[in-house]
Amino acid sequence: MNLQEINQKLAFIAASHFDGVDTLESQGRDRLDWHEVHVCDIKQALLAAYMAGKKEGEKNQN
């Protein structure tokens, strides 16, 4: 998996778990770049990222 694919996966996870986060790229505006996020949403997003990495690692072992 290359860096572009990783960034796409992270952007998908962020958009899926954080309301109002449409991109992980800095947009140069506080109202677009700063978000209040509930800790449960952070935990779920981190778990999704962990599971995606685990799945990718298992795929590469075969």
Buried (B, 14 or more C-beta within 10 A) or exposed (E): EEEEEBEEBBBEBBBEBBEEBEEBEEEEEEEBEEEEBEEEBEEBBEEBBEEBEEEEEEEEEE
